[in-house]
Amino acid sequence: MGHGMQFGDRIGRRMKLHDIHVFMAVVQVGSMGKAATLLNTTQSAVSRSIADLEGTVGARLLDRSPLGVAPTQYGRALLKRSTIVFDELKQSIKDIEYLSDPGAGELCIGGGVPHAHGIILAILDRLSRQYPRSALQVVIAGTLELHDALRERRIELAFTRMAQSIPPEDMDQEVLFEDPHIVVVGAQNPWARRRKVTLAELVNEPWTWPSPGSLVDSIVVDAFRANGLKPIRAAIYVEDPNLRIKLAATGRFLAIVPASTQRFHEKRASIKVLPVELLTPHRQTGIITLKNRTLSPLAQRFIDVAREVAKPLAKRKV
């Protein structure tokens, strides 16, 4: 206990947040010189902060080489905990700002491509109307990339399709709705006036869906085979579902898109959903957060609004 008290006293007296901040900057850019530029200080000041920090913890934190610097195992341990400390401090400032002015605040979220121009846009529109002085930022990426952004605390939460039913151990997820794939056409397309349509009738039509080998491509192939049909090729392969909807809106193409993308798309009035069931897996979509991380009030409000906006989709109406 005595040693622990001495160590705690040493940390309390000598370890400075400024030095930790400098250390984190050095690791981020991989060079003391670059860190000095980033922090608008001198390289000697950066070196002094690192030396003071290493003297305080009693271990070497950085390995130096002609190519730059990299954290040692001790440095990685300090970096992991320091990231959490600075994130909590940042969140406490956000809490204070919110208490002094509930209409203001900053929020950075992550989102998947299929939802960027649809439901995420609808959530942000409603949230920004409620909090007009808030600053909102969106990072668009794939699910696994969003996981990394959460762990690095570059975003507070992610709105995306779930990569798996059981989340990673360090994350919590809340499923808001299941997102089946549907077939859409332009409102002026002759197929839009049909009340009954079979997949067999559509084999010779120009289609658009994601590239060969993708998840959606395999879903389409399985759907045709399940109906006793030979799989066909798409006329245009496009990853972005928003672009596929725009192609459908021209009246020339049949597009396969997530139901949520169609429901919230700006061109919804110019497209129609065909009564064709693809019998595809329904991907779960919702909010992913880092476990045990304190969310800002604005992030909590984002989640509340997301639940409200997603209610119609939870009932699986398209």
N, C-alpha and C positions, 0 to 999 in steps of 0.2 A: 504493500500500500504506500510505503514511504517513497519508493521509487516512482510509483504512479503519480503521487502528489508533486514530486520534484519535476517530473516530465511535464505535467499539466501546468505547473508554475512557469517552466521554461517556455512552453508554447505560448502561454498567456502574455508573457513579458516580451518575447522576442519575435514570434512569428507575425508577419504583417500581411494583411490582405493584398497590399500593393505588390509585395514580392511574389505572392501566389499568382496574382493577375499577370505579372511579367512572365513567370514560368509557363503559364498556360499559353501565352502569346508566342513564346519561343517554340514550344512544342507544335503549335498550330502551323507556323510558317517554316519550321525546321532550320532556323538560323538566328543567331543573336543580332546580326546586322539588320536583317529584315524585320525582326521584332522591334528593334529600335526605331526603324522608319514607321512601322505600324503604330507604335505608341508615342511617336513624336518626341523621342528622347535620344540620348546618346548610347552607343554600344557599351561604353564603359559603365554607364549607369545600369544597363541591363545585366552585364556581367557581375556587378556588385550585388544586385538583387538576388541573382542565382546563387552566388557564393554565400550570402547571408542566409538564404533559405537552406542550403545544404549544411551549413554550420549549425543551424537550429535543429534540423531533423537528424543530424549525425550520419548522413548517408549521401553518396553521390547520386544526383538525380538525372544527370545528362551524360551521355557518351558523346565526346567530341571527335570529329574526323574532318578531313579536308572537304568532304561533301556536305558538311553541316552538323547538326546535332540531332539526337534521338533520345527519348526517355529510357532510362534504365528500368529494371523491375521495380525499384523503389520509386522512381519517377512516375511510372504508370500507376502505381498504387496511390500516390499523392494526387495524380491527375484525376483519377476516377472519383475520389471523394471531394476534391476541390470543385469539380464540375457541379456536383450536387449542391455544395455549399453556395456557390455563386448563383446557381439557379434559384435556390430558396431565397436568397437575398433579393434577387431580381423580382421574384414573385411577391415578396413582402412590400416592395416599393409599389408594385401594381395594386396591391390591396389598399395601401395608403392612398394612392391616387384615386382609386374607386370610391373609397370612403369620403374623400373630399369632393369628388365630382363623379357620380355614378354614370354620367353620360360619356365619360372619356375612358381611355384605356387603350392598350395595344394587345393584339392577338395575332399569332402566326400559326396557321393550321396547314396540314397536308391533305391532299386530295388525289384520288385516282382519276386518270384520264376520262373514263366513261361518264363520270359525274361532274366534271369541271364546268361544263356549260349547261348543266341541267339542275339537279337538286342542290348542289353546292351554291350555284348562283342564286337560287331561290332563297336559300338560308341566309346568305350574305346580304341579299337585298333587304330582307326583313330585319336582320340584325342591325344593319347600318341605318335603317330608318328609326329604329328604337334608340340607337346610340350614335347620333350623327357626328359626334366629335371623336369617335373612336378611330383607331388606325388598324386596319385589317390587312393581313398579308396571306397569300395562298401559295404553297409550294406544290407543284404538280409532279407526281412521280408514281412509280409502281409500288405495290404493297410492301415488298421487301426493302426497297429504298426508304419508304416511309418509316418502317421499323427502325432503320439506322438513324434517321433524323430524330425520331422520338428519343432514342437512347442517348444521342448526342445533345439533346435538349435544344435542337434548332427549331422544333415545332412543339406545340403544347398537346395537340391531338391530331388524329388523322381520320378522315372520313373516306372509307374505301371498302372494296369487297374483301371479305375475310379470306386469307390464304389457306386457312384450315379451321376446322370446327373448334379445336382446342387451341387457345392462344399461347404464345410463348410464355414461359414462366414469369418473365418480368413485365408482362403486359396484361391489361384488362380490356375486354371488348364487350360492347353492347350491340346486339343485333337489332336493327331497326326495321328491316324488311327483307324479304327474299326477292331476287331480281331475275325473273325469267327472260329469255330472249324471245323476241317477237319479230314478225315480218311486217314491214311497212312499205307503202307505195305512195306516190303522189296522188293528191285528191282528184286530179283530172285523169288519172290512169283508169282504163276500163275495168281493171280488177277491183278497184275501190268500190264499185257499185254492186259487186257480187256479195250475196249473203252467205253462200256456201262455196268454199274453195278447197280442193284437195292438192296435196303436194305434187301429185302426178301431173296435174294440169299446168304446173308452173316450171317444168323441167327445161323448157325451151326459152324461158324469159331471161333477160340480162339481170344478173344478181351482183350484189356487192356485200362482202364480209371480210374479216381479217385474213391475213396471209396464210398460205398452206403450212400445216404443222402447228398452227396456233390452237389454243383451246377451243375457240369458237369454230374454227375450221373442222376440227374433229367432231364437234357437236353436230354440225351440219351434215357431215358425211354419215354419221350414225343415224341421223334423222331420215335421210334418204334411204339408207339400207333397211331401217325398221319398217319402211313403207314398201319394201320390195323393189326399190328403185336403184338404179346405178347412180352413184354419186356424180355430180356435175362440177364443172369449174365455174368460178365466179368470173364475171366480165371485168370487174375491177376489185382488186384486193386493197382494202384501206383499213389501217389500224384504228383510226379515230372514228368513233361512232357518230360524232357530230357531223363529220364530213359525209358519212354514209347516209345520214338523214337528209342532208342537202342534196345528195345525188338522187335520192328517192323523190324529193320535192320537185325535181325537174320533170317527173312523170315518166321517165324512161327506165328506171331501175327499181328492182325489188331489193330492199335492204334488210339485213338482220342486225338488230340493235337490242340493248337492254331496255326493258320496259320503262325504267325510271328515266332513261335518256329521252325517250319519246314523250313521256308525260310532261316534262318540264322544258322541252326544247322550244326555242323561239319560233320555229317553223311548224309547230304542232298543228296549227289550223290548215296547213297546206299538205298534210300527209294523213293517211288512214292506216289503221291496223287491219291486216287481213285476218280472217277467221281460220288461220292455219296453226295448229298446235304442233310445235317442233319436238315435244317430249324431251326437252333438254333439262339438265340439272339446274335448279334454281340457286344461284349464288347468293349467300348471305352478305348483306351490306350493313354497315353501321359505323360506330365510333370506336377507335382504338386509342387507349391512353397508357402511359407508363405507370406501372403499379407503384403505389406509395408516393407518387409525386403530387404535390399540392398544386391544384389548378387555380388559375386566376379567376376572379369573378366573371370576367368577360368570357372566358372559356366555358365556365359553367353555364352561362347564358346561351352560348352557341349550342351547347348540347340540348338545352331546353327547347330552343327554336328548332333544332334538327328533329327532335321527337315530334313536334307539332307538324312540321312540314311533311314528315314521312308517314303520318297516320294514314292518308289515303292509300299509299303503297303497301302498308302493312296489311290492308284489306284485300290486296292483290287485284286492284282495279286498274286497268290500263286504258 
